[in-house]
Structure formats: C-alpha cells, structure tokens
Amino acid sequence: MRKPFVPFLLLLAILACNFPTTTMGGATAAPVFASPESTPLGAAAPAPTLPPTRDPNLPVVSPTPDSAHSLPTLRGDYIEYRVQPYDFLSSIAVQFGVTLEELIAANDLPDPNQLEVGQVLLIPPQSPADSGPDFKIVPDSEMVNGPYALFFDVAAFVDAQPGYLKQHREEVDQRSLSGAQIVQRVASEYSVNPKLLLAVLEYQSGWLSDPNPRTSTLEFAMGVTDSWRTGLYRQLSWAADNLNKGYYDWKSGATSGWKLTDASFVPAAATINPGTAGVQYLFSLLYPENEWRHTVSENGVFETYNRLFGYPFDVALHPVHALVAAQHVAADGLIARADNGAVVQDLDADGYEQTGWTILYMHVGAEGRVQAGQTVQAGERIGHPSCEGGLASATHLHLARRYNGEWIPASGVLAFVLDGWVSTSDGVLYDGALQREGISVEACECRDPANMLQR
C-alpha cells in the first residue's frame, strides 16, 4: 500500500520485505487503536480553542473566490509517441489527454485495433472542454486532518448513522478493524479530514445511510474496481491519496486541470481553493465529464457533506496561515503516536498530531521502537528502519512534516535541514538530493557507498 502523497525523503533501503494483507471479515478481537480523539498525551493539555463559527441566525454567504492561480500552459503542438509493449490506443489517448477519435484521426489509422511496437504515432494538441466550475466544495481546513478534526468523534458519528458502515469489519495487517477505525486510521495516515472521507464514501456507496448498500460496493466502496484495492481500507486509502494529490498539485501550480475517464480534459477554474481542487481531482478519476460536473457542483458531493455535517465553510480555518518562516530539524518533542510502522513526534507537546508542527517517521519497526507518551530529544534513537506500515520492497525510512495537519514540502523555503544537509527537489516524487558545503548526494533506489550519509 502506498503511503500518503507527500514529499518524503528516502533515507535507507537494504533488505527485501513481505507485503501486507487486507481481508474482509476474519478475526473477532478488536485491536486497541490510538485515536486522535483520545485524551492528549501532554500534561493535562487542554483542547485547542478555535475561531467562532457563523452565527446560525445569519444567512449562509458564498465563500470568497481565491486569487486567480497561475495555470500551466496546455500543450498546443503535435508530438510524437513510439508505441510500447502492451499499449492500447485507448490508453495512449488517456495518457496524453486526448480523445480516442482525435488520436485515430491524427494518424489516419485504417484499423485502430492493430498497433505495432515501435510504431510512431502523432499525438494531437489537447482540445480542452469548457472550464471546470468555480464552485467551492470544502475549505482547506476540511480537507486536511487539522485542528477542527479534533472535535469530531468518528466512532460516535458512525454509530449514530443507520447505514452499513457501523457493522462493517475487515482485517488490515492482521488486525480486525471496525469501519470507524478504518476511517480514522486512513485519516491519520494520510492527514485527510475524516469528515471528508465519510462524505465521499457516502456519495459513492451510501454506506452511512443505507444498511443494505449495493453488492458491488462491499468490495469496492469508492467505485475503484481494482483487484489490488479490495476492501474499505484500500479503497479509502486510494481516495485519500488522490485527494492529497489534487490538493498539493494545485497548491504547487503543478496542474492546469483534470483529465476525466472519457479522456476529455477540463481546465480548472483559476479561483478554486486547494481543498476544492482535491475533490475535483479525485472524482475526475471516477467519472466522465457530465457526471463529473454534477458531482463537483452544489448538488453533488457538497450536498452530501452539507447533509451530514452542515455548511463546510462555517468552520473554515486556513491550515498554514500562521506558519512562520523557520526551519526545523529532527527536534525535541512528545511521541504522539507509535503504531502501524509510524512514529509521530509532536513538537508542541500537546499530544495532538492535528495541531502545530509534527514530524512523521514511517516504516519504523516495532522492536525497540519508542512508545506513545515518551518525550525524546534531538539525536536520540526512535527505532530502526523496516517494512512495517504499508507496501515496501526494502527496509527504509520516510521522514515528513506537517503543520496543522498540512504536509509541508521537504524542499523550498522551509527545506528540511538534517545535521546541516539541506533537502532539495526538482518536483519529482521520490527524487531530489541532500546538499551540504558544496557536496550533493542524490536520491537513489540502490545501495551505493556514494549515497550513504552517516554522522
């Protein structure tokens, strides 16, 4: 299982590992599961106070449009593509954001079902559809697992609904989890707001309102009919990963719009916020244009969210507006969570990983690992790299940071600094370098002395 879509640093890779399993039903013993709603681990730390919400007696006001984002230019020229083994014309069309009909016409193909490896195809320029809607679906604070999520009890909410989710159980990594525990686990692992996960799940499958949902949703609750993604945990993990991709791609200016399942390309409205971009991207992977436009309108997933939780912009809080221009290394802090291969260090020591600065260490083996509630100092040992906590082919460690639940890029203005080594990146996932005193060590999926750093 892939871990969250965030700019991690690949630090170590040495030994082969086994893959985790996810099965429906199974074991009856419920595990002890650390929940962000539990009592904070800090010394009697109070719950954070948040800005007041809209007075219920006042009318709902449409959220202010974002300042227009600078969008990448669409490809306007023909390019050449050489057919690869196992290519299909339809998959090539989807890859380049053109329709199958446009691709056939550009190459005057007498039989589009016959392609030869090495054959050169002309890829026509993208013909964008009308711009996507500028309707805002959720604020950024309802996209990330930030401060407002502390006040939401996933288990109590799910139990109060009439639908199938409250009776669902499945085995994840040899632990039996309830539906609510799976939602909370995915929210914690990917730092996506659990209310948004519940809203998209309800929109796709009706698991909160329908005690007998469609049979097809029991294995594929999000509608992703992939044999590698059976079960609620994998379906919701896929959804959270792609919500994050849309959110952070929009924030970084890495996308200009969405390629839908019918191969049409819809330019994004320049004034949407990242939270809305995350939702628009997720559903672009599930629907053709007509259904997609309905889903991201006020009558789509927004209506589902509003029905379940109320008007989302009543609780808008910008996750990183209070972020100061400071650099952080692995530092002193309280261990807020240590399970499923993850260690989360809380730098403000209030015991809440949804507030302030936190550092995530991923794939830390259980043996010898620090425990939740411990306070550790910079430089102290937290454990050892492993394959625990997701799909992995070698022991390694991921290191990432969050502020108020939002993942912070490893490079750029707030670059990671590790014993003087500064993280840099060209924007490619799992690629980059560490630089110090004129020396640059590039990321590599290998075991090479030139790529090994030690103190």
N, C-alpha and C positions, 0 to 999 in steps of 0.2 A: 504494500500500500504506500503510495507516495505521501510524503509529509507536506505540510502547508506550502502554498505558493508564496515563498518569501525568499529574500536574498541570503541564503545560508552560506557559511564558509565551510568547504570540505577540508577537514584537517588531517584525517588519517584513514587509510584503507589498507587492510592487510590480509584478513582471513575470510574464507567463504562462510556463509551463514545459511540457515534454513528460513523458508518463507513462513509467515504466519497463516493461520486459518480462520475462517469465519463461517459458521454454520448456523442454520435455523434450529430453534428448539434446543434440545440437549439437556445439559446439566440443570439441576434444580436449585443448587445452593447459590444464593445471590451474593456477589462479592461485596467487600467493603470498598466503597468508591468515594474518593475525596471530591467533594463538591464545592464550588466557589460560594455556594450559599451557606456553607457551614461556618461555625464560629471562627473568626480570624485567628491566625496563629500568633500575631503580635500580642504584646502585653496589654490585654483589655482594650485593644484598638477599637474605637467606635466606627460605625459605618460612615463612609464619606457623605458629606452633605452636598446636594446638587442644586442647581438653579431651579426656581419655581417653574411649574408648567403653566400653560394657558389657563386663565380663569374659565371654568366651564360655562359661565354665563355670557362669555364673549363669543362672537362669531369666529368660525374657522377662517383663517386667512391663508391664501396660497403662499407657499414659500418663495422667497426671493430667488430669481434665477442666479446661477453662478456667473461670475465674469466669464466672458467667452474664452474657451480654451483654444490654444493654437493647435490645429489639427495637421497631421502629416498629409502630404500631397498624395492623391490617388495616382496609381500607375496609369500613364496616358499613352504609352507606346507598346507596340508589339515586342514580345520577347520570344526566344527560342527555348524549347524544353526537349531533352532527349529522354525517350521512353525507357523506364527502368523495369526490371523483372517484377511481375505481379501488379503492374499498373493497369488500371482500367480508365477508360476515357472519362467516366463519371467522377472518379476520384481525382483525376488531374484537374477537372473543372472546379471541383470543390476546393482543391488546394490553392488555386490561383484566383478564386472569387469570380469566376465567370460561369455562365450557364452552359449546359451541355450543347444546346443548339448553337450558341455563339462559337464554341470550340469546333464543332463539326463544320460550320460554315466557313470559318477562317482557314480550314485545312482542306476543304473540298473532298471530304472522305467518302468514297463510294460505299464502304461498309464500316461503320464506326465500331463494330464488334471485333474487328481484326486489327490488332496493333502488333508491331514487331519491336522487340527490344533493340534499342539504339535508334529507332525511328525519330526524326526530328519533327516536332510539332510547333506551329506558331500559336502563341498564346495571345489572344486579342486584349486590348485595353479593357479595364473594368468599366462597366456601364452601371453606375450607381442608381439605385432606386431613389425615390423621394427621401428626404432627410428623415431620420428617426424622430419620434415625439420628444418634445422638451418637457413633458410632464415629469415632475419629480416624484419618485415612488417612496423612498425612505431617506432620512437624513443619514449622514455618515456614522453618527453615533448609534444608529440602529442596525448598521451593517457590521461594525466591529464588536467584539466581546469586551466592551469597555465599562466605565463606571455605572451606567444605568442598568447594565445586566445584573449587577449585584442585588438589585431589588426585585428580581424576577425568580420565583421558585419554580423550576421546570417540573419537578415531580408533582407538586401540588396542582399546577395548572393542568398537566396531562391527566391526572387522576380525576379532575373535575369535568373532563370532556366525555361525551358519550361514545367516542369512536374507538376504533380497533387498537390505536397506539398504546393505550393503557394496559392492554392484556398481552401485548407482543413481548416476546423474549427471544434472544438469539445468543449464540455463543461467539464471542470475539476473543481471539487469542487465548482460548481455553478457559474463559471466564463467562459465566452466564450473566447477561445484562438485560435489564428491562428497557422498554422503548425510551423512557425518560432518561435513563442513564446513558443510552447511546447518544441521544441528542446532546446531553451535557458534555459527554466525552468529546464528540466532534467539535462542539463549540469551543472547548478548552484547547484541543489540539490545533485547530485552525484559526483560533481567535476570531470566530464569526459569531454574531449575536444569536443566542438560541431562539429568540422570538422570530427572527427572520428565517432560520432553519425550519421552524414549525410552520410558518406561513407558506413557504414554498412547498413543503411536504403536503400540507393540507390542500393547496391549489392543485398539485399534481395527482394526489391519490385519495384525498378525503379521509385520511387516517385519524383525524381529530374528531370529525363529525359523524362518520359512517362506521357503525360497528361491524358491517359486513362489506368491506370495500371490494372492488373488482379483483378477481383472482389474479390477474396479471400484475397487480401492484404488490402482491405479497412477496415476490422475489425482486421486483424492480419498482420500488416505491416512487422513484423520481422519473421513471419512464426511460431510463438508460438500459436498453436490453442488451447488455454485455455480460457474457458468462463469467467474466472476471470480476463483475461488480454485483453479484447477487447478495441480497440481504440489506437490511436497513443501514447498517454501519457503513458499508462500502458505497451505497447509493448516496447517503448524506455526505460522506467524505468527498465524493466526486462533486457534489453540489457546492460544498464549502470551498473546495479548491478552486472551482471556476468562478464563484462569487469573488474570491480574492483576486483571481487573475484579472477579471474585468475592472475591479476597484483600483488595483495598483497600476495596471497598464494605463488607465485613464489618468491617474494622478501623475504618472511619469511622462505622459504625452507619447506613449508607445503605440497608440492605436487611433485610427480616424473613424472607425465604425465597426459594424458587425457583419460577418458572413453567416447567412442563415442556412437551414437544412435544404432549401431548394436552390442553393448556390447563388442566390441574389445577395448583393452587397448593399447594406443600408448605412449611409453616413450618419454618424452620431450627431445629435443636436449639440452645438458648441456650449450651451449653457446648462447642461445637466451636471449634477454633482457626482462624485465618485461612487457613493452608495447606490445611486440610480444606475450608473454605468455597470456596476457589478451585477445587478439584477437583469439589466438588458442583455449583457453578455451571456449570462447563464442560460436564459431562455432562447437566445439565438442558436444554441447548440441543440435545442429540442424541437423547434417549430419552423415551418415555412413562414413567408412574410405576413400573410393575412392573419394567421393565428398568433404570430409573434406580436404584431401591432396591437391586437386585442389584449394579449397577456400583459404588456407593459403600459397599458392605458389605465385610466382611473377605474375601469370596470374589470380589470384583471387581478393580478396578484395583490395590487394595492387594496382593492376592495376586500380581499380575503384577510389581509393584515389588519385593516381597519375594523373588520367584523370581530376578529379575535382579540385585538389588543387596543383598539382605539386609534385615533388620528396620530400617525407616527411623528409628525413634526411638532407635536405638543412637547416632546421630550428631546428636542434637538440639542445636542452638545457637541461642539467640534472637538474631536479627539486630540488633536495636536496643536490647537491654538495657543496653549500655554507652554509649548515646547521651547526651551531655551537653547541657544546655540552653544552647546557644550559637548565635549567628547567623553565617552565612557569606555573604560576597560573593564575586564572581569574584576568585580569590586566586592567590598564587604556587603553582606545582606542576609536576609532571612530566607530559608528554603520554604517556599510556599506549597510546593507540590513535588513529589518524587514517586512516580509510578509510570507503568507502561513505557519504560525506556526514557522518560522525560524527567529532567530536573529543572524546576523553575525557581529562580532566585529573585526575591522581591527586595529592591534596593531601598524602598522607603519603609520596609519592615512593618507594614500594617497588616500583613497576612493576606492581602487581596491581590491576585495577579491581574485584575482588570484595571487597577489604578496605578498611576505613576510609572516609573521605569521598572521593567523586569528583564531578566536575561534567561533565555531558554538554552539548555544543553540537551541535545537529543541523541538517542541511542546510547544512553549510559546504562551499563549492565547492572543488574540488581545486586550482585555480590559486591559487598564493600561500598555500596552507594550511600551517600548522605541521606538522612531521613528528613521528612517534613517536620518543621519546628526547630531545626538546628539553625544556628547563626554561624556563617562561615566568613572567613577573612580572605581578602585577595591573595591568591597564591596557594591556598590550601587545597588539598585533594578532594574532589567530589565523587570520584569513582573511576571507571575505566571504559573506553570505547567498546561497543558491542554491536549486535544486530537487533537488539530488542527495540520494539516500538515501531513496527512497520516493515515494509518490504525492503530488504537490503541484500546485496550480494557480497559484502565485505564489511568487517568491523570498521567503524568510522564514527566521527562526531560532527554534529551540526551545532552551530552557535548562532543565535539570533537575538534581537532585542525588540521589545515593544514599549510603547508609551501610551498609557490609557487604552490599552488593547490594540493599538495600531502597530503593525510591523514597520520598523524603521530600516531603510536600506543600509546595507553593510558598507557602502562607499558613499562618496559625495561630501556634502557639507558636514555631516555628522558621522564621518567614517569611523569604523572600528579601529581602535589602537590597541594592539596586543604586544606588550613589552617593547614598544617602540616601532613595531611593524604596523604599517598603515594599509588598510584594505582598499583596493581599487578594483573597478569593474568597467567593462565596456557594454554592460547591459544584457549580456547573455547569461541565462540561468546556469548556475554551477560553473561559471567561468570567471576569471579575474586573477588578481595577483596580490601578494603582500610585498610592501616596499619599505626599506629602511636604509638610510645612509648610502643611497645610490645603488643598492642591491635590490633586484626584483625577482621574486620567486613565484612562478606561475602555477595556477591550479592544474592538477593532473590526476586522472584516474589511474594511477600507477604507483609502484613502489620504487622510487628513484632517489638515490642519495642527494641529488641536486635539489630535490623538492622537500627535503626533510629539515625542519627547524627544531632546535632544542635550546633550552636555557643553560 
